[in-house]
Amino acid sequence: MSERMPHLLIAYDGSDLAKAAVRSAAELFPGSAALVVTVWEPGLGALVTLNADWDPVGAVSVPPDPELVSELDKAGEHHASVVAAEGARLARSLGLDAEPHAIPDEVHVADAIVDLAAERDAAAVVVGSHGISGLRSHLLGSTSRQVLARCRRPLVVVRAEEDR
């Protein structure tokens, strides 16, 4: 990637919707620099090990093994790096000057995306949206909706194919 700051920040999780977002970004901003971002959640390993060590009879949780949590976090970070690299390859194949970037989610995925867009002075942010609305959106959360609410930069929201 060139030395200049990325013009686009593309949120990418490897899903078909994320691939559609990359394709749309390439169509809308041909040849642009792009940062393809995958957010991973450190500490998720603690939840996995905590649930695995739950004692249903005594209803007491066993503290997670720090080494196991660390290994699970490393695996999560590695997976995010692989996914971001896949997204950057796709973006480059479509003519974008793309670089992959995996970042940890310290608070919420949307905050990580918005903060990175500000830090990198992105000209626009591209996200996919499954089109979830209403109560389901509030229960399940919607990253694209939260990015829209928090982002101070132009935002391109790519809807699921069946919603277009």
N, C-alpha and C positions, 0 to 999 in steps of 0.2 A: 504494500500500500504506500502511497505517496506520503511525504512528510507533513502535508497539510492535515488539519483536523477533519474528521469525517463530516460530511454534510448531512448524512442520514444516520439515524440510529434505528435499526430494525430489530424488534423483539422476536426471538426465534426459539421455539421449544421442540422443533423436529416434527410437529404435527402437519397434517395436510394443509390446515388453515395457515400455519406459519409459512409453509412453502408458497402458498397463494399470496401471502403478504410480500414475500421476497419478489415473486414474479410481478406483482403490481408495482412495487417500488422500482423495479428495473424498467417497467413500461412508462411510469410517470416521470422518472428522473434518470434517463439513460446516461450511462457513463459516469454517474456520480460516485463520489467516495462514500463508503458505508461502513458502519460498525455493526456487525451482526452479533447481538447480545443474547446470551442464555443465562438466566438467573438460576442459581442453585441455592438450596437451603441448608446451611450448616446447622448442626444440632438436631437434624432430622433423625440421625442415628440414635440419639438419646431417646427419642420417642419410640423408635422401633425396639430398642433393647428394653426400655421401660415396660412396654406392652408385653414383650416376650417373657419378662421376668415377673409378671403380675401373679400374685398368689391368690387365686379365686377363693380358697377356703378361708384364709386369714384376712383377706382384703387388704394386704399390706404390700406395697411395691418394694422391690429390691432395687437399690441404687444401681444405675447402669455402670457397666465396666468402662472406665475412661479409655482404655486402649481400644476396645471394640467400637466405641463411639468415634474415636479418632480415625480408625480404619474406615468406618462407614462414611464419615465426612470426606475423607480423601477419595473414596470411590465416587461419591456424589460430585465432587469437584472435577474429577477426571471425566465422568460421564458428561457433565455440562461442557467441558472443553471439547469433547468429541462432537457433541451436538452443535456447538457454535461453529466448529470447523466445517462440519457438514453444510450448515447454512451459508457460510462464507464461500464455500466451493460452488454451491448453487448460485449464489449472487454473482460470483465471478463468471460463471458459465453464461450468465444472462447479460454480461457487459458492465456490471458494477465493479468499482475498484474497492473490493471488500476485504475486511479483516475480521477474524473472529475474536470474541471477548466473552469470557465466562466470569460472572461476578457473584459474590455471595449476597444473599438476601438478608440484610441485618434487621429489617423491620417488616417490610411487605414487598412483594415483587413489584408492584406499581411504583412504590417509592424508589426502589433501586433503579428502575428504568428512568424515571423522571429526574432523579439526582444525577445519573450518569449523562443524560441528555444535556443538562445544565453544565455539568463539569466539562464536557467535550464541546460545548457550544454547538450542538446539533442544529441544523437548519430546519429539520423536520424529524418527527418520530413516526415510525410505521408499526402498527400492531394489528393482529388479527382479532376478530370478535366472533364468537359463536352465536351471537344474537340472543343470548339469554336475557330475559327481562322479568319484571314483576317480582313476585315472592321468591321464585327460584333463584333469581339473581342475588337477592339479599341473603338467602340461605347459603348459596354456593359461592358467592362473591364473583366479581367480574373484573379481571385485571384490566381489560381495555376500558371499562367504564371508570375505574379508579384512575387510570392514566389520564383519561379525558378530563376528569374533575381536577386533577392536580397539575397537569402539564401546562407550562406557560409558552410552549413552542407549538408551531403548527403540527397537527396530528392527522395522519392518514389512518383511518380505520377500515380494514378490509373485512367484509362480512363473509360468512360461510357461503359457499356456492348456492346452496338451496335457499338462502335468504336474499340473494341478489335479484 
